[in-house]
């Protein structure tokens, strides 16, 4: 900025907008533009061919239109925007009228949108209505678009069994490095799983193996199969026209957008059902998680199918999810507990309170959510509701389900 300032030189953003728009409105020939162009000419344009800087100037002019010129009474406008300001129910009722051609339902007390036909080309329109409220979305049937043979446990073990990877023991959070084959050998055969000190079967997880560029380089066929099968490609595809990350300039530091292969044993074969394979945490970017394979564990101590279903039914489930459990064509594989980002502070305070009750040291810099040190079991979820008014959104992920979460949503699996 120039060293000398005068009355027109804005010292605040408000001043800058006012003076710049004033010059534009009064027809000054030396007004210039308020911001330097952030896109080269022709890179971003609408159907009218207008460039980004011109649009910005129009916006700036309209923002302060009521204040210029000062000798005229302000122009008062009354507008009705398309985004309702009352509760979410209004938006949902409106959706039922506008998107009658899209098969969908609301689950979890109308907090999660369930898109039931992954092939419907209009899904993204309804998704957009839901996404603006920061709500999770479930899309079912994605496995029907995929090459299922690529995602079988035995197929991955055969192709990559000699690779080294970090394997996490979900019970005690101990990480060891081992051949991937050791993990996959026990994936569906409980007798081949590691045992912990008391003789119980270990619940293991391949920790983000492979991830990002490694995934693409190691598994090109699976990478391509995954990308062509993504739900709502307008948003979820790396090149999606509504995927903000795909349009960021190169100098932005981007978050790790994956993809990651998340593989873990189920807890049905263990005595302790109060542990998870993914503890409560927050992602810094929006995330889509597709359940591409569900293994059926065999061996001593493993619950039967009816026993597994009973464990699911003990959860606080939506009626539609209970109905899906009874559908023999559906294969449940993962249990999710999801919380809205606005409840993060309450949950953080609650977990620190529980830690003190258990005699654990709580350091000032300790963040139980960032550290991913908690799986909130059923008893704690009930206390969280009673003491802090925070309700858990419980979702069962079936084979082929894609769960799409907005950044900042807390979740555990």
Buried (B, 14 or more C-beta within 10 A) or exposed (E): EEEEEEEEEBEEEEEBBBBBBBBBBEEEEEBEEBEEEEEEEEEEBEEEEEBBBBBBBEEBBEEBEEBBEEEEEEEEEEEEEEEBEEEBEEBBEEBEEEBEEBBBEBBBEBBBBBBBBBEBEEBBBBBEBBBEBBBBBBBBBBBEBBBBEBBBBBBBBEBBBEBEBEBBBBBEEEEEEBBBBBBBBBBBBBEEBBEBEEEBBBBBBBBBBBBEEBBBEBBEEBBEBBBEBBBBBBBBBEEBEBBEEEBEEEEEEEEEBBBBBBBBBBBBBBEEBEBBBBBBBBBEBBBBBBBBBBBEBEBEEBBEEEEBBEBBEEBBBBEBBBEBBEEEEBBBBBBBBBBBBEBBEBBBEBBBBBBEEEEEEEEEEBEBBEEBBBBBBBEBBEBBEEEBEBBBBBBBBBBBBBBBBBEBBBBBB
